[in-house]
Amino acid sequence: MRIALVAFENEIAWGIRHIAEFLRSKGHKVSLYFLERYANVKRKMPSATIASFVNDFHPQKGDVVGISFMTPYLEDTRKLAKAVKKSGAFVVVGGIHPTIMPEECATFADFIIRGAGEESLLSLVEQLMKGKTPPKGVFPRDNAFWFTEDVTKFPYPRYGIIEDTVIVKGKIKKTSEVPRKVGPVVRYQTFTSFGCPYSCAYCVNPLLQRFSGKFGRKFVRRRKSSVVLAELRHVRDRIDTVMFEDEDFLTDYSWLVAFLKSYKKKINLPFSCLATPITLKGMDLDRVAEVLQKAKCVSISIGIQSASPRTSKLFHRYFNKENLISLARAFSKKGIMVTYDVITENPFEDEQDVSETVDTVLSLPHPFTVNMFYLTFFPRYVLTEEAHRRGISITMGGDTRVHKKKISMGEWIIQLAQIPFIPKKVLRYLYRKRSERWSRIMVSVFGRVLASTSPLKWLMMFRIFLKHPGFVFRPVARRFIS
């Protein structure tokens, strides 16, 4: 039996790589396909990409094609499944959308896996190989949710042993390279833990916690440090920096200190991570920043989402402005670049709520960057249900790429706030005068000329380079030697 696992937009796709490696360790032949990239996908998958997948893998009767997808790729998955099933191959779907909306996937998929896919897909494949075709629908039984307590028993992804297939706009590329590159820098993404202890209303975690029966810190599953370090040693000579994608890398300070001590000794590469402000509440922020900086942390992403007390309550997310500014200063003092996440276009918010967030961003010390995300209502999320209760008209597609055409005053101010040579007093004044037409025009012009063209990401990399010259010298030297 041949198995193809498919992911959209992102050839990192750690989840299906994890599943593929587990199946391979059990003797199964698995091909990995990555269709399109995030920047290329606007409304739908190019038909040429789906055709190229079918022509390259050439599914036959009895083969298994597993598709992992999120809500924005529902229609693309439906089309891909239709093309695959013409050959008589089995279509298995998994990922966030099938986990949340299994009944919707039953119309086009043979089998649906809810939750963790490693052991469930292995069990399904082995039954199919024995000729024991289970009933169609959720596997192994209706509404079953797979939750893995011990995540250390699975092998980590191994790059370079079996080629990946990346298809962009119908063009096929076979590669053994480690994704992904930021300019000349190869950034490797991995996890030390799975799950999040928090239950933000706009996130999938409240649903997953309810399905699993595990809440708070019991929902967080930590990998063994030795396994994480072994994974990093496997790719160390081919990468330049590490991105720890844990939903909150700092949830366990004692573990963090011990892990980073070993990381510095055995890996010693610059790294980035994610953190939540509430985790750092009451901690010695200068000490935390020092621990991170000594281990070569070069950047950290922190979620503000909204600085409005009213919205924070709605989001089920603690926020304290003074605490945020304190941790921003602590990280800035240690030369750790900070990127803040902000959610915009929130129909629950009024002008005062938006003003709270703008004012907070204007209070942050440079240097920093901001990622702005449009609030998206995904099916059955806590916030989506609240929107229904309040009569807010929403689109259930969850397509985060369909943005409005006009950028708001608040968004322009937040973008301009990242540029260090623009006085914040000027931005505050312009925002206070936002009801005046001249102010809106000035901000729009400044935004289009400066914020839209200013290479903030490259500026951030340059600042990191000044603190850690090896961040750029290493990839240059590695290419020269190779």
N, C-alpha and C positions, 0 to 999 in steps of 0.2 A: 504494500500500500504506500502510495506517495502522498506526502502532506505538504501543502503550501500554507503559510501563515502570512496574512496581508494586513498592513497598517497604512493609514492615510497620513499625508502631510509631513511626517517626521520620521526620518530613518534612524533616529535614536531608539524610540519605541521600546524602552527597557522592558516593558511587560511582556510583549510577545517574544523578545529575545530570551527572556528568562524561561518562558514556556518551551521555546524551540530547543534550548540547551538541555532542558529536563527530558524532553522526548528523545533527543539524540542520545542522551546518556542511557536510555532504555533500549537503544538499538534501532530507532526509527529514523528514516530519511526525511529530513525537513528542509524545505526551501523557504527563504524569507524574501518577501516582496514589499517594497515601500513605494506607494503611489503618490506622486506629486509632492510638492513642498508647500509649507504654510503660505509663503508669499505669492505663490502662483494660483492658489485656489480662491476664487471669488464667490461664485454662485454654485458651480457644479464641476464635477470631474470631467475633463475632456474625454470624449468617446474614444479617441485614439489611444488613450492610456489604458482603458479597460480592454480594448482590442489587443493591445500589445501584451498585456498580462496573459490573456487567453492563448495567444499565439506562442508565447514563450514557455509557459508552464504546460500548456496543452493538456488540460484536465481530461481524464478518462473515467469510465464507469468504475466506481469503487474507490477513487481517490477522495481525499478530504481537503477542502479549502476552508480554512478558518479565517474569519474576518473580524478584527477588533476595531470598534468604531465608537465615536461620540455622536451626539444628536445632530450636529451640522452635516454629518455624512450619511444620514439615513437614506436619502434618495440615491446617493452614489452606491451605497451598499446594496440597495434593492436592485439597481441595474446590473451591478457586478454579479450578484447572486443569480439573476436571471440568465446571464451569459454563461455562467459556470454550470448551471443545472441542465442546460441543453445537452451537455456531454454525459450526463448521468452521474457526475461526481456529487458527493455529499457537501452541503454548505453548512458550516457551523459558525455561529456568530457569538461574540462575547464583547466585553468592555462595558463602559458606563451605561450607554443607552439600552442594550439588551438586558442589563441587570435591572434597570429601573422600569423598562417597558417591554417585558418579554412577550406579552400578547401581541404587540405591534409587529414584532419580528417573526412571529409564527406564520405570517402570511407569505413569507419569501424564503425563510431558512428551514433546513431540515431539523437542526438541533440548536438550542439556545443554552449557553452556559452563563449562569449568574454568579458573579463574584470571582474568586480566584480560579484560574484556568489550568494550572499545572496538572494536578492529580485528576481533575474531572475530565480533561481532554484525553489524558492517557487512558483512563478507564473506558471512555467512549471508543477511542481508536482500537483498543484491544478487543472490545466486544464486536466491532465491525469486522475486524480481521478474522474472527472466529465464525463469521456469518450470522451472528446474533444481533440483528438490527433492532435497537430499542425503539419504543414508540416515539414518533416525531413530537417535537416540542421541547420544553425545558428538560434538560438532562441533569441528573438521572430520574427525576420525577417532577411533577408539576410544582412550580414555585420553590424548588430547592435552591438554597444559597450556599455556595462554597466559601468557607472562611478558614484560612490557614493560620493556625497559632504559631507553628514552628517554621519560620521562613528561612532558617539556616540550612535546612536539609536539601535545598535546591541548588544546583550548580550555577555559578554566575556566567553571564554572557562572555563568549570568547571570540574576539575579532581576529580575522585573518585566516582561520582554519577552513571555513566554508564561505564562499563568496555570497554577498548579498546582491539582490537585483533591485535597482532603483529605476523607476519609470517616471519621467517628467515630460509632459506634453507628447506622450507616445514614444519618446526616445528611450531606449533601454541602455542601462549602464551596469555592468558587472563590476563589483568593487569589493576589496578587502580592507579598505581604509577605515579608520576610526572617525566617525562623525563627531562633532561638527566643527567647522572652521569659522573663526572670527578673524577675518584678515589672514595673516600668516599663522595665527595661533590655533592649535587644535585643542578644543575644550572637551574633556570627557565628562559625561554626566552619569551619576550613579546615586544609590541610596544607602544609608546606613540603617534606615527604619522605614516601615510602611504604616500609613494611617496617621491620623491627627487627633490630639486629645480634645480639640474644640469642636463646636457645633454651630458654625456660622450659617445663618439662614440662607445665604446665596450659594452655598456649597453643597456638594453631594454627600459629605461626611455624615450629617445627621441621619440620612437614609441608610447608609451603609452600617452605621452603628446600630440602628434599629434592626436591620436585617440580621446582623451577626449576634446581637444580644450583648455586645461589648461596648462599654461607654468610657469616655475620658481616657486616662492613661492605659486602661486595659485594652483599648482598641489599637494602641501603638505596638507594633511588633518589631523588635530590634534584631538586626542581623548580628552575628558574631563579628567582633572587630577583626579577628584573624582572617575571616572569610573576605571581608571588605578589603583588607590590606593585600590579600592574595590576588584579588581581582585587579587592584590598582597596579600591583607589580607586573601583572600579565601585560598591561598596556603602557607601562611607565615610559619606555623608550620611544613610544610613538605619539605621546601627547605632551602638552605644555602646561596645562592647567586642569584642575578638577572642579566640577560643579556638583555639590551635594544637594540633591533635589528633595531631601526630606521636607515634609511640609513645615516642620520647625526643627532645625538642626540643634537648637539649644535647650530642648525640653529637659534634659538630664545633665546638670552641670558636672556632677562627679564623673559620669561616663565620658563627657566631653573632654575633661582634663586628661583622663587616662588615654583616650583614643588619640587625641592630638599629639600627645607625647610620643606615641608609637608611630603616628603618621609622619611627624617631623623626622624621626630617626630612619624610617624605612622608605618613605616616598619623597618627602621634602620638595613638593611642587606647590606653586601658588594655588590657592583654592578660593571658591566662593560658596556661599550658602544662603539659606532662607531662614528668617526668624519672625516671630510674632511678638509685638510689644508686651502683651500680657505676660508672656513667659519671663521677661526680664524685670517684671515689677518686683521691687524690694531687693533686687540683687545688687552687688557691688559692680556697677557698670564699667568702671575703670579697670577693674580686675578682669572682667569678662573680655573686654576689648584687648587687654594685654595678652591674655591667653590665646586669643584668636590671632593677634598680630605676630606673636612669637612663632606660631605654627605656619605662618605665611598666608593668612587670610588676606586677600586683596580687595574683596568686595562682599557686600551682604545686601540682600533684598528684604525690606521690611514692609509689611502691609499696613498702610493707614486706612485705606478703603474710603472712610469718611471720618472727618473730625467733628461731625455734628453729634452731640449727645443723644439727640432724638433718633438719628439714623443708627448710631451704634447700638442702641437698645433694640431697634427693629432688626438689625443684623445679628443680634445675640453675640456681640463682640465688644469686649471692654476696650475703652480708649481713654487715655489721659494725656493731654497736651504737654504738661510739664515733664512727665516721664519720657515722652517721645523726644522732646528737645534735649533732655539730659543724655539719653542714649545716643542721640545724633552727635552731640558734642564729644562724648567719650570715644566713639568710633572715628570721628573726624580727627581727633587729637592723635590717634594712633595710625593715621594715614590709611584707614580702611574706607574705601569708597562705599557710599550708601545709595541704593536705588529704592525709591518708595513707590508702592502700588496704590493707585487711587481709582475708585470706581466712579464713573460719571454717567450722565443721562439716567438718573434714578427718578422715576415718576413719583416716588414717595416723598421726595425732597422738595422743599420750597427754596426761595432765594436766600433765606437766613441759613439754612443748612449748607448750601453751597458756599456761602461766605465764610462759614466756620472752617471749611476745608482749605479754601484759598488763603485765609489768614494764617493757618497752621503751616502750609507750605512756604509762605513768605517769612516764616519765623525760623526756618531750618538753616543751619550753617552750611556754607559751601565747603567743598564741592559735593554735589549730589545730582542724581537724575531721577526722573519720574516716569513710571509706566502707567499710562491711563487706559483703563478697560471700560468698555461700555457694559452697563448692567444688562445681563441676559437672563431671561426667564426660561429655565429648562424644565421639562415635564416633571411634575410631582415634587419639586424642590420645596422646602419650607416657605421660601419667599414667594414662589409662584402661587402656592396655595393662599398665601396672605393677599396677594394681588387679586386673586379671584374673589376673595371675601370682600375686598374693598371696591370691587367693580372696576378695577383698572384694566383697560383693554391691552392685551399683550399678544405677541406672536409666539406660538409654541415651538417654532422651528429651532430656536436657539442659535441662529446663525450670527456669530459674533463678527462676521466680516461685512455685514450690511450696516454701514454707518450712515448717519445723517449727513447731509451735504454741508450744512452750516455749522461751523465750530462756535461754541458759545464763548462769551467774554471770560468766564471763569476758566475755561480750558486754555485759552490763549495766555492768560496771566500765569497759570501753572507752568505752561511750557516756557514762557519767558523767564520765570523765576529761576530756572536751572542755569541761565547764562550769568556767569559771575560779574561781568562788567556792567550789567544793568542795575542801577540802584533800586533796592527794594522799596525805598520811600516813594520813588516815582511810580512803581507798579501799584503800590497801595493807593496812591492818589488817583491814578487812572481808574482803578477798580471802584473806588468810592464814587467817582463821577460816571459810572457805567450807564446811568440813565441819559447822559448827554451824548448826542450823536457824534460830536467831535472826538470824544474819548473812545467810543467804540471803533471809529474809523482808525484812530492812531494805533490802538492795540491790534487791530486786524492787520494793519500794514506792517507794524513791528513783528507781529507773529509770522506773517508770510515771508518777510525778508530775513528775519533772524532765527526764529525758532524752527521754521521749516527747513532752513538750509544749514543751520549750525550743526556741525558734526559732533554732537554731544557724546555719542558712544565712543568715537575715536578720541575725543578729548579725555574721556574717562580712562581709556586704555593708555594714553600718553602719561597721565598722572600716575597710573599704576606703574608704568615703566620707570618713572623717576624714582619711585620707592623700591621697585624690584626690577633692576635692569635685565635680569635673566628671563623675565617674562617675555621679552622679544628676542634677546640674544640667543636663547635656547633654540627656538624654532629655526632661526637663521642658520645657526651652527649645525643643527641636525640635518637640514636640507643640504648644506654644503658638504657634509661628510658622506651623506647618502649618494 
